[in-house]
Amino acid sequence: MEPNYNHQPEELQLLEKIVIQSGELNQQLSVKETLVAQGKVKPKLLAAKNQLETQLAHSILELRQAYQEIQLQIIENERTQKLIEEQAELLNLVHDAILIRDLNNIISFWNQGAERMYGFPKYEALAKSYHSLLRVQYSRPLSEIQAEVFQKGCWEGEVIHTKSDGTQIAVCSRWILRKDAKNQPQEIIEINKDITVTKDTEEALFAVGVRLAGILDSAKDAIVSIDEQGKITLFNQSAEKIFGYSAAEVLRKSIDLLISFESLEKYQSSNNFYNFIQLTKKLLENGLVFGKHKNGSKFPIEASVSQIELVTGKVFTLILRDITQRVQAEEALRQSEEIYRQMFQANQAIMLIIEPVTGLIVDANSAAYSFYGYHPDKLKQMKVTDLALLPPEKLFAHSPQNNSEKQDCFYSRHRIASGKIRDVEIYSSPITRQGQELVYSVIHDITERKQTEAALHEDELILRSFYHSAPMMMGIIEIVDDNILHISDNAATAEFFGTTPEAMQNQLASDVSISSQHINTWIQHCYESEKTGNPACFEYQQNTSIGLRWVSVTVCPIQKETSKLVRNKHYELILSVAKLTSKFSESSVNKRLFCYLIEDITDRKKSQENLEKTNEKLTRWVKELEARNQEIILLGEMSNILQACLTTEEAYNTVAQLIEPLFPNMSGAVFVISNSKQLVSAVASWGDASATTEMLFTPNECWGLRRGRSHLMESSHNPINCKHSHHNSPNVESLCVPMMAQGEALGVLYLSATETGVITQAKQQLAITVAEQIALAFANLKLHEALQQQSIRDPLTSLFNRRYLEESLEREMSRAQRKQQSVGIIMLDVDHFKRFNDTFGHDAGDTLLRELGIFIKKNIRGSDIACRFGGEEFLVILPEASLEVTMQRAEQIREGIKHINLHSRQQQLGTITLSLGVAIFPENGMTGEMVIQAADSALYQAKAQGRDRVIVAS
């Protein structure tokens, strides 16, 4: 029976084969010896026997060696097996789940960490299918993962596993492909870590982050975070609204983009740009910090800063609040206080501010100084008791501190500086100024009034007769049920109603042509007056013998305790009427009596209507004047800004913004005539100007330019509308105003409105003024630019002159030094120019230089600067050009000039050649003079070596 080699080591299999072969050899030798003994084998068999014995000896030797190797291998296998067992024990101590599965996903190893993680004991997991046991869920197709494992030898990712109790867990899984000695895939080692808690924590942190982001975005204040370099790292939605930037536009930008700081350099340090102490100090020292909006405007902000220490460094959080409205409110309050102070001093009433405890006069107005006759310093050192004749206890009894009423009115007598005694009426109210409780007193000199009251008392009999003879209607009525009973009426009232006082006495109101509706109005206001204690006034139209008349009625109750009524001029007058009537006696105490005054206000109503119409006109005129004043201010601002512009392009870019506020609800454009006088093009526009006019047209297409005066187009069917204007709506109206300066038309100011009547006569006149201002500004700018060009240009070649060369070279060298770049210099000279002049004349020489200037400008870059250095010498500055580029440009100029055919006065001047010297900053010098000298030396070297060549300065 053949031995089974399937599950034995190769060494044991070899040993068994050797033993079998040796046994077969012994059998053959035994057979051969038997045959020899029998004499049946020939002599050659002896040699075969010897050979077989030799092979047997070798086989035995190999067998011994193989046995020894097998013994060593067995020992090594035992040591390896022990080491594997020790490692397996260590793997059981690991918290992570470690399992090994073959290529058919059958589990062959399952550590204790896997038992703890999944809940499956080792005996349940081994020899089970990996996918069916754990019900694995992948984030990507399994085929892709397996392909990556076989290609790279490993894979790492997140999967979902199901535990023995059915719960699912998130697992961070790492797969390692293990190969055998022949580099063939054998099994997969899988290390799994439960990250369910970590995932939940991350989701919670994400939710917290979302809520925090929501809180930041819902905050009304701007919240901005910056790092130690002053770079913005956080920018919430409120900050976007306040500053006008989006978060993407400012992140990683400097905080100086948003906040305007002065003396910023003193807060810089060598290690970092900001630190917490310096930034806080900076905000406090500035007091009012200004924010910078995206549109360029600045606005006051209130800032607070906090510092957070992170692992990556320090973070500063700034909370910024736009306090524009608060600053404006503070300014309004300051102005209000100033106005109050002016009113206090300028008021004609006598005003004192008194300290209520001591009675010291804290402040007084000019009227008080004038009334009392004391110097201001003297009066402010006095007490109110020094002026009043009332005893202090009675005087301070009227103080608002001791009175429940907010405002108190009482009478007193004051002694002035001259010694005279004056009767005064005092109104006092408590006020608070700078946290101090004071009393504000308004004092009226009523000396004359007191005297008048005495005189009135004496003249009461005369006034009784006045009641009956007065032209004003007055009398006393009594409310009886739902009607009014006339108790007493004067002659004017009786005449108004077409009867006599005697006939009206004890008559109901309904009997004297007063309608029931108006009777109810009388009764309602009588009750109101009785309830409030104040006279009640009302108006209505009364039917009389002469037609409808407007009357104003004032009613007041007649009461025995008259002190309960509020005293005012209406009450005193109407109560005087009641006192003057003979019916006002003790017998009327229990009756609901009211006195009345009636005034015919028909004429006043008409006057009031006329006055309202006049007021409407005045209001409209005031608004127009305010508009004119605003227009004048805007015109002045426009003129100032245009005068401050340095170039016409700068003026073109700003003129639309300056004109648009002057013409609200209008579109428009500013057109300028080209230098050729053939075209008129828009250089600035606002609104929807292109919808009503062409933006490019000829001067003949505009009636304003042709007539030299403003031209208004009010209808699309008007035959004299400008051709460049196209009105698609009958409501559109347009205005063309030529811009004239020094008798020359420079362009057109065009305005259009989508509603008729917007371009009023005033707006037309304003447009003419604006056009004159713009034309004058444009003319001055063009003159300025022309003069500037003449000052820096060579008149013959139109190249820059030597003065501009020196300025430009110094500027370019400074810029190159900052950027650590080079500047190329080419000095060139016309060969044999003197002989050329002598041969063809100076006019031809000028033609040569002029053509050379044109040629140089065509063969240099836009950033290069070509200058006439002097005579026939020219110099070209090449910013940011290396030596190779400068040499190439010089050679291009040298070769190109040979192909120019010069003509002067129909005479062929032939070709010319140039000698050129090249120098480089900073290699050939650190100053402009040194570099020019180096290029000049190279030029003379080129001439010395035969001309028509380029030489580089050494």
Stockholm file with secondary structure:
# STOCKHOLM 1.0

chainA/1-954         MEPNYNHQPEELQLLEKIVIQSGELNQQLSVKETLVAQGKVKPKLLAAKNQLETQLAHSILELRQAYQEIQLQIIENERTQKLIEEQAELLNLVHDAILIRDLNNIISFWNQGAERMYGFPKYEALAKSYHSLLRVQYSRPLSEIQAEVFQKGCWEGEVIHTKSDGTQIAVCSRWILRKDAKNQPQEIIEINKDITVTKDTEEALFAVGVRLAGILDSAKDAIVSIDEQGKITLFNQSAEKIFGYSAAEVLRKSIDLLISFESLEKYQSSNNFYNFIQLTKKLLENGLVFGKHKNGSKFPIEASVSQIELVTGKVFTLILRDITQRVQAEEALRQSEEIYRQMFQANQAIMLIIEPVTGLIVDANSAAYSFYGYHPDKLKQMKVTDLALLPPEKLFAHSPQNNSEKQDCFYSRHRIASGKIRDVEIYSSPITRQGQELVYSVIHDITERKQTEAALHEDELILRSFYHSAPMMMGIIEIVDDNILHISDNAATAEFFGTTPEAMQNQLASDVSISSQHINTWIQHCYESEKTGNPACFEYQQNTSIGLRWVSVTVCPIQKETSKLVRNKHYELILSVAKLTSKFSESSVNKRLFCYLIEDITDRKKSQENLEKTNEKLTRWVKELEARNQEIILLGEMSNILQACLTTEEAYNTVAQLIEPLFPNMSGAVFVISNSKQLVSAVASWGDASATTEMLFTPNECWGLRRGRSHLMESSHNPINCKHSHHNSPNVESLCVPMMAQGEALGVLYLSATETGVITQAKQQLAITVAEQIALAFANLKLHEALQQQSIRDPLTSLFNRRYLEESLEREMSRAQRKQQSVGIIMLDVDHFKRFNDTFGHDAGDTLLRELGIFIKKNIRGSDIACRFGGEEFLVILPEASLEVTMQRAEQIREGIKHINLHSRQQQLGTITLSLGVAIFPENGMTGEMVIQAADSALYQAKAQGRDRVIVAS
#=GR chainA/1-954 SS CCCCCTTSCHHHHHHHHHHHHHHHHHHHHHHHHHHHHHTCSCTHHHHHHHHHHHHHHHHHHHHHHHHHHHHHHHHHHHHHHHHHHHHHHHHHHCSSEEEEEETTCBEEEECHHHHHHHCCCHHHHTTSBHHHHHTCEESSCHHHHHHHHHHHSEEEEEEEEECTTSCEEEEEEEEEEEECTTSCEEEEEEEEEECHHHHHHHHHHHHHHHHHHHHHHHCSSEEEEECTTSBEEEECHHHHHHHCCCHHHHTTSBGGGTEECSSGGGGCCSSCSCCHHHHHHHHHHHSSEEEECTTSCEEEEEEEEEEEEETTEEEEEEEEEECHHHHHHHHHHHHHHHHHHHHHHHCSSEEEEECTTTCBEEEECHHHHHHHCCCHHHHTTSBGGGTBCSCHHHHHHTSGGGCSSSSEEEEEEEECTTSCEEEEEEEEEEEEETTEEEEEEEEEECHHHHHHHHHHHHTHHHHHHHHHHCSSEEEEEEEETTEEEEEEECHHHHHHTTSCHHHHTTCBGGGGTCCHHHHHHHHHHHHHHHHHSSCEEEEEEEEETTEEEEEEEEEEECCSCGGGSCCCHHHHHHHHHHHHSTTCSGGGTTSCEEEEEEEECHHHHHHHHHHHHHHHHHHHHHHHHHHHHHHHHHHHHHHHHHHHCSSHHHHHHHHHHHHGGGSTTCEEEEEEECTTSSCEEEEEEETTGGGTBCSEECGGGCHHHHHTSCEEECCTTCTTCCTTBCCCSTTCEEEEEEEEETTEEEEEEEEEESSTTCSCHHHHHHHHHHHHHHHHHHHHHHHHHHHHHHHHBCTTTCSBCHHHHHHHHHHHHHHHHHHTCCEEEEEEEETTHHHHHHHHCHHHHHHHHHHHHHHHHHTSCTTCEEEEEETTEEEEEEETCCHHHHHHHHHHHHHHGGGCCEEETTEEEECCCEEEEEEEETTTCSSHHHHHHHHHHHHHHHHHTTSSSEEECC
#=GC SS_cons         CCCCCTTSCHHHHHHHHHHHHHHHHHHHHHHHHHHHHHTCSCTHHHHHHHHHHHHHHHHHHHHHHHHHHHHHHHHHHHHHHHHHHHHHHHHHHCSSEEEEEETTCBEEEECHHHHHHHCCCHHHHTTSBHHHHHTCEESSCHHHHHHHHHHHSEEEEEEEEECTTSCEEEEEEEEEEEECTTSCEEEEEEEEEECHHHHHHHHHHHHHHHHHHHHHHHCSSEEEEECTTSBEEEECHHHHHHHCCCHHHHTTSBGGGTEECSSGGGGCCSSCSCCHHHHHHHHHHHSSEEEECTTSCEEEEEEEEEEEEETTEEEEEEEEEECHHHHHHHHHHHHHHHHHHHHHHHCSSEEEEECTTTCBEEEECHHHHHHHCCCHHHHTTSBGGGTBCSCHHHHHHTSGGGCSSSSEEEEEEEECTTSCEEEEEEEEEEEEETTEEEEEEEEEECHHHHHHHHHHHHTHHHHHHHHHHCSSEEEEEEEETTEEEEEEECHHHHHHTTSCHHHHTTCBGGGGTCCHHHHHHHHHHHHHHHHHSSCEEEEEEEEETTEEEEEEEEEEECCSCGGGSCCCHHHHHHHHHHHHSTTCSGGGTTSCEEEEEEEECHHHHHHHHHHHHHHHHHHHHHHHHHHHHHHHHHHHHHHHHHHHCSSHHHHHHHHHHHHGGGSTTCEEEEEEECTTSSCEEEEEEETTGGGTBCSEECGGGCHHHHHTSCEEECCTTCTTCCTTBCCCSTTCEEEEEEEEETTEEEEEEEEEESSTTCSCHHHHHHHHHHHHHHHHHHHHHHHHHHHHHHHHBCTTTCSBCHHHHHHHHHHHHHHHHHHTCCEEEEEEEETTHHHHHHHHCHHHHHHHHHHHHHHHHHTSCTTCEEEEEETTEEEEEEETCCHHHHHHHHHHHHHHGGGCCEEETTEEEECCCEEEEEEEETTTCSSHHHHHHHHHHHHHHHHHTTSSSEEECC
//
